[in-house]
């Protein structure tokens, strides 16, 4: 990866509310980034800022108090206090791979690039939650066919923009600041998509190797099982989006599509048992109230965000080493102790425990600061792979080491 002399300074911005434990885990992962020149800006409620202090990171991380449930306004506060040439965003319930910033920010060597976006791993740590997508003026997203893992500029339709995900995206600060940042009319949902449409004439690069793991943690809008608890803000943001980017003729069409899609989603969740049958009608009523609210929200022109303060480089304490510790599940306690010691020494550490079974693999980032992957020696990693593949323990360990080397090696 590039050295500090050639890497543009990057401000990593994390917005957090009601999730102090997850913020702790997210920051632990950010602290293991290989990138040589980044600062960390957290915009959080009192519990979040307390977490930064309890971690002993008050002198390493700028924490800006903000307790209003509006992610766009919070992100703008982060941009205003950022000193980097690039601003990168990640959610508090996500953790970046150590090479995340190296891959995500490399395309900015081209001065024409305005924004980049990476891939998002799902809760099992293996499959993709979101890959490359395009979005149109109705807010409809479609998957893009990708030939390989090289960074690319998508080929899009006339009314489309490249879609970046809010938990894995970066912007040239001068560009996003000149446009006024994020529109606070989007308190939640479609906030980054609005920016994508506003920047559709500027060059966007999708970077498959820039990866984060996203947990879809519970919030005021969803339960731990991902069951919906409130759709009002989804309705409001959808209405604002259609007003800004659609036509008057398409507004009713967009409303009908939104209501149909959300009703289908709720029925699926009811069948899965994550919400009750009696929840569907109240949730749809909330969606309707929110949509009506969005139709009346004042759309105010955005003002440019002024230059930020001086860049505050994050003082990395990493050793520069990446290590894989592998063993059997019955040695888990001893292996976990070794992994914690490795993290304490400053190594990016992966603990791989494999049983003599065909269990599929799962992966996560431990609160103790190491990556943990488990499953069967004979099981599949990728869901698209065969359920059974004959191999030895040593061979499977080598295969998994090779798979993650590009994401965790320096």
C-alpha positions, 0 to 999 in steps of 0.5 A, spaced: 500 500 500 502 507 499 506 510 503 504 516 508 508 521 503 503 519 497 497 518 500 492 523 501 489 525 508 483 522 509 477 524 515 473 517 517 467 520 519 462 515 524 455 517 526 453 514 532 446 514 537 444 509 542 450 504 540 456 505 545 458 498 545 458 497 537 461 504 537 467 501 541 467 495 536 467 500 530 473 504 533 477 498 535 477 496 527 478 503 525 484 503 529 487 497 525 487 500 519 493 500 515 492 507 511 498 511 513 494 518 514 487 518 517 484 522 522 477 519 526 471 524 527 465 521 531 459 525 531 455 522 537 450 522 543 453 523 550 453 515 551 458 515 544 462 520 546 463 517 553 465 511 550 471 514 546 473 517 553 473 510 556 477 507 551 482 512 552 482 515 545 480 522 547 486 525 544 486 520 538 479 521 536 475 528 535 468 526 538 462 532 537 456 531 541 450 531 537 443 527 539 438 529 534 436 523 530 438 526 523 444 522 520 444 528 514 445 533 519 450 529 523 454 527 517 455 535 515 457 536 522 463 531 521 465 534 514 465 541 517 470 539 522 474 534 518 481 536 515 482 531 510 482 531 503 478 525 503 472 524 507 470 517 508 464 514 512 462 508 516 456 506 520 457 505 527 454 498 527 460 496 521 467 494 522 472 495 516 477 491 513 484 493 515 485 495 507 479 498 507 481 506 506 487 503 502 483 501 496 477 506 497 481 512 497 486 509 491 482 512 485 482 519 488 489 519 485 485 521 479 483 528 480 477 527 476 474 522 481 469 525 486 466 519 490 468 512 491 464 506 494 466 499 496 462 493 498 459 491 504 459 484 507 453 481 511 452 479 518 455 472 517 461 476 515 462 472 508 456 473 503 455 480 500 450 485 503 451 490 497 455 490 491 455 494 485 449 498 484 446 503 480 440 508 482 435 512 478 431 518 479 425 514 483 430 511 488 430 504 484 436 500 485 439 495 480 445 490 481 451 491 476 454 486 473 462 486 475 467 482 471 472 482 476 475 486 483 478 491 479 476 498 481 471 501 475 466 507 473 460 504 472 456 504 465 449 507 467 443 509 463 441 517 462 437 517 469 441 513 473 447 514 478 452 510 481 450 508 488 454 508 494 452 505 500 452 510 507 456 505 511 462 504 505 463 511 501 468 516 500 468 523 497 473 528 495 472 533 501 472 540 496 466 537 492 461 534 497 463 541 501 461 545 495 454 542 494 452 543 501 453 536 504 447 531 505 440 534 505 437 534 512 431 533 509 433 526 509 433 524 517 434 517 515 434 513 508 436 515 501 440 520 504 446 518 501 442 516 494 440 524 494 448 525 494 449 520 488 444 523 484 446 530 485 453 528 483 451 524 477 455 528 473 462 527 477 466 521 476 464 515 481 469 509 482 466 503 485 472 499 489 470 491 490 476 490 494 474 496 499 470 492 504 466 493 511 462 488 515 455 491 516 451 488 522 444 491 521 444 492 529 437 494 532 435 501 532 429 506 534 427 503 527 428 496 527 429 490 532 435 485 533 432 480 528 431 486 523 423 486 524 421 493 522 418 498 528 417 504 524 416 506 517 414 513 518 421 516 516 422 511 510 415 514 507 418 521 509 424 521 505 421 517 499 417 523 498 422 528 499 426 524 494 421 523 489 420 531 489 427 533 488 429 528 483 422 525 480 417 529 476 410 531 478 407 525 474 412 520 477 410 522 484 404 518 485 407 512 481 413 512 486 408 512 492 405 506 489 411 502 488 414 504 495 407 502 498 407 496 495 414 494 496 414 495 503 407 492 504 411 486 501 417 486 506 412 486 512 408 480 509 415 477 508 417 479 515 410 476 518 411 470 515 418 469 518 416 471 525 420 477 526 413 481 526 406 480 528 400 480 524 397 485 528 404 490 526 402 490 519 397 495 519 400 500 524 406 500 520 403 501 513 399 507 517 406 510 519 409 509 512 403 513 510 403 519 515 411 519 513 409 520 506 404 526 507 410 529 512 415 528 506 410 532 501 410 538 506 417 538 508 421 545 506 426 544 501 432 549 503 437 550 498 444 547 501 449 552 503 457 550 502 460 547 508 466 552 510 474 549 510 475 545 516 480 545 521 487 542 521 488 535 519 489 531 526 493 524 524 490 518 528 496 515 531 497 508 529 499 503 534 499 497 529 505 493 528 505 492 521 504 485 521 498 480 520 497 474 523 492 468 522 492 463 528 488 456 526 486 450 531 480 446 533 474 448 536 476 444 543 482 449 543 478 455 543 479 458 549 487 457 548 487 460 541 482 466 543 488 468 549 493 467 543 489 472 539 488 477 544 495 477 546 497 478 538 492 484 538 495 487 544 502 486 540 499 490 535 498 485 530 492 484 525 489 478 527 484 472 525 482 466 529 480 461 525 477 455 528 475 449 524 471 443 526 471 436 522 464 437 519 461 440 513 458 446 517 458 453 513 463 458 515 461 465 518 466 470 520 465 476 525 470 482 528 470 480 536 470 486 541 476 483 543 479 486 537 481 480 532 477 477 526 474 470 528 472 465 523 469 458 524 466 453 521 467 446 518 474 443 514 469 440 509 464 446 509 463 452 504 465 459 505 462 462 499 454 460 499 455 459 491 460 454 493 459 446 494 456 444 500 462 439 501 469 439 499 474 434 501 480 437 504 485 436 509 485 441 515 492 444 513 490 445 506 483 448 508 487 453 513 492 455 507 486 456 502 482 461 507 489 465 509 490 466 501 482 468 501 483 474 506 490 476 505 488 481 500 484 484 505 488 483 511 495 483 509 499 489 509 
